Amino acid sequence: MKKILAGLIVLPVVLIGSLSLFGFPPAYLFSATDVATGIGAKLLCSSRYVSLFSQEQAFDDLVQYSSILQQLEVEYDEANKSVTTSLFGLSEKTARYLPGIGCAVEYAGYEQRSELKTQQVALSSLAWPKGNNIGLQNERLSNVLRQQVQQDNELGLNTRALLVAHNGRVIAEAYAQGADASTPLLGWSMAKSLNSIMLGRLEYEGRLDLNETPGFEQWSEDERSQIRVTDMLTMTDGLGFSEEYNPGDDATAMLFTVPSSSDYVMEKAALREPRSHFNYSSGTANLLSRLYQETLGDSQDSYDEYMRAIYRPLGFQNAIFEVDASGVFVGSSYLYASARDWARMGQLMLDDGIINGERIVTSGWIRRATSPNESTNQKAYGYQWWLNRGNENLRWSDIPEDAFAAQGNRQQYVMIVPSLELVIVRLGWTAGSYPVNDRFSAIAQSL
C-alpha cells in the first residue's frame, strides 16, 4: 500500500467558510469535493492499471484538470488494483480494476460489474488490422511523425501516439511519454464513435431500427416519446443536458458522482424540438449505451455481444471498454485502446463498413453516419462523428472536404480521409488546443 499526500490539507470548515465569502455556495463546494474524489479515483485507477502508467505519471496527468486535485489524498492498493481518494474529509471514493472491463468507482448495492464474466483474447501476430504485424514502415513518413511528436512535446502538447494507416496498412507510427504500440490510451469522447458503430451493427443484424424511438419506458408519457435514435446519434434530441464540466454540472455529476450514468440522464427533460438544435451531450451518448444494453438484454448480454460482434471482428488487441457500476458501457468517455486499435475503427469506416473480411455495418449506415445533420446551428456532425463539411466553412481548412473524425478531450483524434485512403490517429494529454489542421495536413502532404 502506498499513500500520496499532495499539497497541504486545510480544515474543511475553514475552507468552506473562506470560499463562501467569495460567492461559492456550500452546496457547490461539497459537489466539488464529490467530483474531485470521483475523477481522482477513476482516472488514477485506469491510468495505473489499464494504461500501466506509473503512479507519478497518473497523478501528473490528473492534476492538469484542476488545482484542487493537488489536495487529494491518494491510496493505492496494488494487490487488489484499486485506488481510494479523499479530500478534506468531505468525500472519499474507491475505484477498482477488473480484468476485461477496467476501472469504475464502486457504490454499495451495485454488483453488476463484479458479476460480469469477461473474456480473454489472445494477441495475434497476423497482419494488421487482424493482428499486430504491421510489417515494414515508410521510413520517410516515420521521420515526419517522430519530428511532430518531438516538436509537440517540446511545446508541452504531450503527444503520446501518432499513427498513419494508408491504403489499408499501418505505414508509420511514433510513441512517447511512456506509451508504446500496445498501450491502451484513453480516447475520452472518441468512445462515442465506437458507440455509434455498435448501434449500427444492431441495425445491420435487424435488431434495432435507428429511425424509431429508443422505447425508454421513462419517456413514454411526455414529449421525449418523439425523440428518435437518429436524433440522439446526431446530438439533436433536444434534451436539457449541460456539458460545461464544472462541479455540479450535468457532465461531471454523471461521470463522477453517481453509480449509473444512464439513470442520471434518463431524468433530463426535453428543452427543444428534436432535430432543431445541436447540443453536444455526453449524457445522450450514455443513453445510447443504455439502449444497446436494453436491446440485447442485460449487462452480460451486451458485453458478450460487444465481444462477438465488435471486438473480435475488428481485431482489437489492447482495448478496454469500461462499464459503470451499473454494468452499462460508458459510451461517452471510457474506451481505452492502443493507437493500432483506434486505427482499426478508422479503417472500418474507411472501408465502407467491412474489416478483416467481415461486414460490421452497412454501406448505407456509413453514408448516413458521415452526413451532415438537420440542425440550424451545427450541421457538421453525423452519428457521433465530427465532419469537415456541413457548415459554411470547413472544420479543417487544409484537409480534404470528405474528412471526418472521432474526437476526444485532451485532443484525441481518429481522422479518416476517404479521398486519400488515409487514417490518422493522435493520442495524448493536451491541456489546450492542438494544431490538428497543420499537423494532419503536413502528414497528408508527406504520403
C-alpha positions in Angstrom: 0.0 0.0 0.0 1.3 3.4 -0.8 -0.1 6.8 0.1 0.5 10.0 -1.8 -0.4 13.2 0.1 -0.5 16.0 -2.5 -0.3 19.6 -1.1 -1.4 20.9 2.2 -4.6 19.7 3.9 -6.8 22.5 5.1 -9.5 22.2 7.7 -12.8 21.6 5.8 -14.8 24.1 7.9 -12.3 26.9 7.3 -12.0 26.1 3.6 -15.8 26.2 3.1 -16.2 29.3 5.1 -13.5 31.1 3.3 -14.6 30.2 -0.2 -18.2 31.0 0.7 -17.0 34.6 1.2 -16.1 34.7 -2.5 -19.6 33.7 -3.5 -19.4 29.9 -3.7 -22.4 28.3 -2.0 -21.7 25.4 0.3 -23.6 23.0 -2.0 -21.2 23.9 -4.8 -18.2 23.2 -2.7 -19.5 19.8 -1.4 -20.2 19.0 -5.1 -16.7 20.0 -6.0 -15.2 17.6 -3.4 -17.5 14.8 -4.6 -16.4 15.3 -8.2 -12.8 15.6 -7.2 -12.7 12.3 -5.4 -14.7 10.6 -8.2 -12.5 11.8 -11.1 -9.4 11.2 -9.0 -10.2 7.6 -8.1 -11.5 6.7 -11.6 -8.7 8.3 -13.7 -5.9 7.2 -11.4 -7.1 3.7 -11.4 -7.4 3.4 -15.1 -4.2 5.2 -15.8 -2.3 2.8 -13.4 -4.0 -0.5 -14.1 -5.3 -0.1 -17.7 -2.6 2.1 -19.3 0.0 0.8 -16.9 1.5 4.2 -16.2 3.4 4.9 -13.0 1.6 6.4 -10.0 3.6 9.6 -10.6 2.6 10.0 -14.2 -1.0 9.1 -13.4 -1.2 11.9 -10.8 0.6 14.4 -13.0 -2.0 13.8 -15.7 -4.8 14.1 -13.3 -3.9 17.4 -11.7 -3.9 19.1 -15.1 -7.7 19.2 -14.8 -7.8 21.3 -11.7 -5.5 22.7 -9.0 -7.9 21.3 -6.3 -6.8 17.8 -7.3 -3.4 18.5 -5.9 -5.0 18.3 -2.5 -6.3 14.7 -2.9 -5.1 12.1 -0.5 -4.5 9.0 -2.7 -4.1 5.4 -1.5 -3.1 2.7 -4.0 -3.8 -0.9 -3.2 -1.5 -2.6 -5.8 -2.5 -6.1 -4.7 -6.2 -5.6 -5.3 -5.7 -3.0 -8.1 -7.8 -0.3 -6.5 -7.4 3.4 -5.8 -9.0 5.3 -2.9 -9.1 9.1 -2.9 -10.3 11.5 -0.2 -10.5 15.3 0.0 -10.6 17.4 3.2 -12.6 14.6 4.9 -15.7 15.6 3.0 -15.7 12.8 0.4 -14.0 9.5 -0.2 -14.3 7.2 -3.2 -12.7 3.9 -4.3 -12.3 2.7 -7.9 -11.3 -0.9 -8.6 -9.8 -2.5 -11.7 -11.4 -5.7 -13.1 -9.8 -7.7 -16.0 -11.5 -7.0 -19.3 -13.6 -4.1 -18.1 -11.1 -1.8 -16.5 -11.9 0.6 -13.6 -15.0 2.2 -12.1 -15.9 3.9 -8.9 -17.6 1.4 -6.6 -21.0 2.0 -5.0 -22.8 0.0 -2.3 -25.6 -2.2 -3.7 -24.2 -2.3 -7.3 -22.6 -5.6 -8.1 -23.2 -5.7 -11.9 -19.6 -5.1 -12.7 -18.1 -7.7 -10.4 -20.7 -10.3 -11.7 -19.7 -9.9 -15.3 -17.9 -12.9 -16.9 -15.3 -11.4 -19.1 -13.3 -13.0 -21.9 -9.6 -13.1 -22.5 -8.5 -12.7 -26.1 -5.1 -13.9 -27.3 -2.9 -11.4 -29.1 -2.4 -12.1 -32.8 0.7 -12.0 -34.9 -1.3 -11.8 -38.1 -1.1 -8.8 -40.4 -2.8 -5.6 -39.3 -5.8 -5.0 -39.0 -6.5 -8.6 -38.0 -3.3 -8.8 -35.9 -0.4 -6.8 -34.7 2.1 -7.4 -37.5 2.4 -4.1 -39.4 5.4 -5.1 -41.5 7.9 -2.6 -42.9 7.2 1.1 -42.2 7.6 4.1 -44.5 10.9 5.5 -43.1 10.4 9.0 -44.6 6.9 9.3 -43.0 8.1 7.7 -39.8 10.6 10.5 -39.5 7.8 13.1 -40.1 5.8 11.5 -37.2 8.8 11.4 -34.9 9.6 15.0 -35.6 6.0 16.0 -35.0 5.9 14.1 -31.7 9.2 15.7 -30.6 8.0 19.2 -31.6 4.7 18.7 -29.9 6.3 17.6 -26.6 8.8 20.5 -26.7 5.8 22.7 -26.8 4.1 20.9 -23.9 1.4 19.3 -26.0 2.0 15.8 -24.6 1.6 13.7 -27.7 2.0 10.0 -26.8 1.0 8.2 -30.0 0.8 9.2 -33.6 0.0 6.7 -36.3 -0.8 6.7 -40.0 -2.6 4.0 -41.9 -2.7 4.3 -45.7 -4.2 2.0 -48.3 -5.1 -0.5 -45.6 -1.7 -0.7 -43.9 -0.1 1.0 -40.9 2.8 2.7 -42.6 4.2 4.8 -39.8 3.9 5.3 -36.0 5.7 7.1 -33.2 5.3 6.9 -29.5 6.5 8.9 -26.4 5.9 9.6 -22.7 5.7 6.0 -21.6 3.4 4.8 -24.3 4.1 2.2 -27.0 2.2 0.2 -29.6 0.4 -1.9 -27.0 -0.5 0.8 -24.5 -4.3 1.3 -24.1 -4.8 5.1 -24.1 -7.9 7.0 -23.1 -9.9 8.3 -26.0 -12.5 10.2 -24.0 -15.3 11.2 -26.4 -13.9 9.0 -29.2 -15.8 6.2 -27.4 -18.9 7.9 -28.7 -17.9 7.0 -32.3 -17.5 3.3 -31.4 -20.8 3.5 -29.6 -22.4 4.5 -32.9 -20.8 1.6 -34.7 -22.2 -0.8 -32.1 -25.7 0.5 -32.7 -25.1 0.4 -36.5 -24.2 -3.3 -36.1 -27.5 -3.9 -34.3 -29.3 -2.2 -37.2 -27.4 -4.4 -39.7 -28.5 -7.5 -37.9 -32.1 -6.4 -37.8 -32.3 -5.9 -34.0 -32.7 -2.2 -33.9 -34.4 0.5 -36.1 -32.4 3.7 -35.8 -35.3 5.7 -37.3 -37.6 4.7 -34.4 -37.7 5.9 -30.9 -35.5 4.2 -28.3 -38.5 2.9 -26.4 -37.4 4.0 -23.0 -40.4 3.5 -20.6 -39.4 6.6 -18.7 -40.1 8.7 -21.8 -43.4 7.2 -22.9 -45.7 9.7 -21.3 -44.2 13.0 -22.4 -42.6 14.9 -25.3 -39.5 12.8 -25.2 -41.5 10.0 -26.7 -41.0 11.8 -30.1 -37.2 11.5 -29.9 -35.7 9.0 -32.4 -32.5 7.1 -32.1 -31.0 9.1 -35.0 -31.8 12.3 -33.2 -29.7 11.0 -30.3 -26.9 9.9 -32.6 -26.7 13.4 -34.1 -27.0 15.2 -30.7 -30.2 16.9 -31.9 -32.5 15.1 -29.4 -33.4 18.4 -27.6 -32.6 17.1 -24.1 -31.6 19.6 -21.5 -28.1 18.3 -20.7 -25.2 20.6 -19.8 -21.7 19.8 -20.9 -19.8 22.6 -19.1 -17.7 20.3 -16.8 -18.0 22.5 -13.7 -18.7 20.9 -10.2 -22.4 20.3 -10.0 -22.8 20.4 -13.8 -24.5 17.5 -15.6 -21.4 16.1 -17.2 -19.3 15.9 -14.1 -22.1 14.7 -11.9 -23.0 12.0 -14.4 -19.4 10.7 -14.8 -18.0 11.1 -11.3 -20.7 11.1 -8.6 -23.4 8.5 -9.4 -23.4 4.8 -10.0 -25.4 4.8 -13.2 -24.6 7.4 -15.8 -27.7 6.5 -17.9 -30.0 6.7 -14.9 -28.8 10.2 -14.3 -29.5 11.3 -17.9 -32.8 9.5 -18.2 -34.4 12.0 -16.0 -33.5 15.0 -18.1 -36.4 16.9 -19.7 -36.7 17.9 -23.3 -36.0 21.6 -23.9 -36.2 21.8 -27.7 -37.9 20.1 -30.6 -36.0 17.1 -31.9 -33.7 17.8 -34.9 -33.9 21.6 -34.5 -30.8 22.3 -32.4 -27.4 20.6 -31.9 -26.4 20.2 -28.3 -23.2 18.2 -27.6 -24.2 15.8 -24.9 -22.2 13.0 -23.2 -25.4 12.2 -21.5 -27.1 11.3 -24.7 -24.1 9.0 -25.6 -24.6 7.1 -22.3 -28.3 6.8 -23.1 -27.3 5.2 -26.4 -25.2 2.7 -24.4 -28.2 2.0 -22.3 -30.2 1.4 -25.5 -27.5 -1.1 -26.6 -27.9 -3.0 -23.4 -31.7 -2.9 -23.3 -31.9 -4.1 -26.9 -29.8 -7.1 -26.0 -31.0 -7.9 -22.5 -28.7 -7.3 -19.6 -25.1 -6.3 -18.8 -23.8 -9.8 -19.6 -25.6 -9.9 -22.9 -24.3 -6.5 -24.0 -20.8 -7.4 -23.0 -20.9 -10.7 -24.8 -22.4 -9.1 -28.0 -19.7 -6.4 -28.0 -17.0 -9.1 -27.8 -18.7 -11.2 -30.5 -19.7 -8.5 -33.0 -17.3 -5.7 -32.4 -14.1 -6.5 -30.5 -13.2 -9.8 -32.3 -14.2 -8.8 -35.8 -12.3 -5.5 -35.7 -9.2 -7.4 -34.5 -8.9 -5.3 -31.3 -5.7 -6.3 -29.4 -5.4 -3.9 -26.5 -8.8 -2.3 -26.0 -10.8 -2.0 -22.8 -14.3 -0.6 -22.9 -15.2 0.3 -19.3 -18.6 0.0 -17.7 -20.0 2.0 -14.8 -21.1 0.5 -11.5 -24.5 -0.4 -13.1 -22.8 -2.6 -15.7 -23.6 -0.3 -18.7 -20.8 0.8 -21.1 -19.7 4.4 -20.5 -20.2 5.2 -24.2 -19.5 8.8 -23.7 -16.0 8.5 -22.4 -14.2 5.4 -21.3 -12.7 3.4 -24.2 -9.0 2.8 -23.7 -7.3 1.4 -26.8 -3.9 1.3 -28.4 -3.2 3.6 -31.4 -3.4 0.5 -33.7 -6.8 -0.4 -32.2 -8.1 3.1 -32.7 -6.9 2.9 -36.3 -8.9 -0.3 -36.8 -12.0 1.7 -36.0 -11.0 4.2 -38.6 -10.2 1.6 -41.2 -13.7 0.1 -40.7 -15.2 3.5 -41.6 -12.8 4.0 -44.5 -13.6 0.5 -46.0 -17.4 1.1 -46.1 -18.2 -0.9 -43.0 -16.1 -4.0 -43.8 -13.0 -5.1 -41.9 -11.0 -8.3 -41.8 -13.3 -9.7 -44.5 -16.5 -9.2 -42.3 -19.2 -6.6 -42.7 -19.9 -4.9 -39.4 -22.3 -2.1 -40.6 -24.0 -1.4 -43.9 -22.6 1.0 -46.5 -25.8 2.9 -46.1 -25.1 3.3 -42.4 -21.6 4.6 -43.2 -23.1 7.2 -45.6 -25.7 8.3 -43.1 -23.2 8.4 -40.2 -20.9 10.7 -42.1 -23.6 13.1 -43.5 -24.5 16.5 -42.0 -27.4 16.7 -39.6 -30.6 18.8 -39.9 -29.9 21.3 -37.1 -29.8 25.0 -37.6 -26.6 25.7 -35.5 -24.1 22.8 -36.2 -24.6 20.7 -39.2 -21.1 19.3 -39.4 -21.8 16.3 -37.1 -23.0 12.9 -38.1 -23.7 9.8 -36.0 -21.2 10.7 -33.2 -18.6 11.7 -35.8 -17.3 15.2 -36.4 -17.4 16.2 -40.1 -15.2 18.5 -42.1 -18.2 19.6 -44.2 -21.7 20.7 -43.4 -21.2 24.2 -42.1 -20.4 27.3 -44.1 -16.7 26.8 -43.7 -14.6 23.6 -43.5 -13.7 22.5 -40.0 -10.1 21.7 -41.1 -9.4 24.1 -43.9 -6.3 22.3 -45.3 -7.7 18.8 -45.2 -10.0 17.3 -47.9 -13.6 18.1 -47.6 -14.7 14.5 -47.1 -12.6 14.1 -43.9 -14.4 13.2 -40.7 -13.1 12.3 -37.2 -13.7 10.8 -33.8 -12.5 13.4 -31.3 -12.0 13.4 -27.5 -10.9 15.6 -24.6 -7.2 16.2 -24.4 -7.1 16.4 -28.2 -7.6 12.7 -29.1 -8.2 12.1 -32.8 -9.0 9.4 -35.2 -9.3 11.2 -38.6 -10.5 9.4 -41.7 -9.9 10.9 -45.2 -11.6 8.7 -47.8 -10.3 10.5 -50.8 -6.7 9.8 -49.6 -7.4 6.3 -48.3 -6.0 7.7 -45.0 -6.4 7.2 -41.3 -4.5 9.3 -38.8 -4.5 8.6 -35.0 -3.3 11.1 -32.5 -3.4 10.4 -28.8 -2.0 12.5 -25.9 -2.8 14.7 -23.0 -3.0 18.3 -24.3 -4.5 20.8 -21.9 -5.3 23.4 -24.5 -5.8 23.3 -28.3 -3.8 21.2 -30.7 -2.8 22.3 -34.3 -4.6 19.4 -35.9 -5.1 21.1 -39.2 -1.4 21.9 -39.6 -0.1 18.6 -38.3 -2.5 16.4 -40.2 -2.3 18.3 -43.5 1.5 18.0 -43.3 1.1 14.3 -42.9 -1.2 14.1 -45.9 1.3 16.0 -48.0 4.1 13.6 -47.0 2.3 10.5 -48.3 
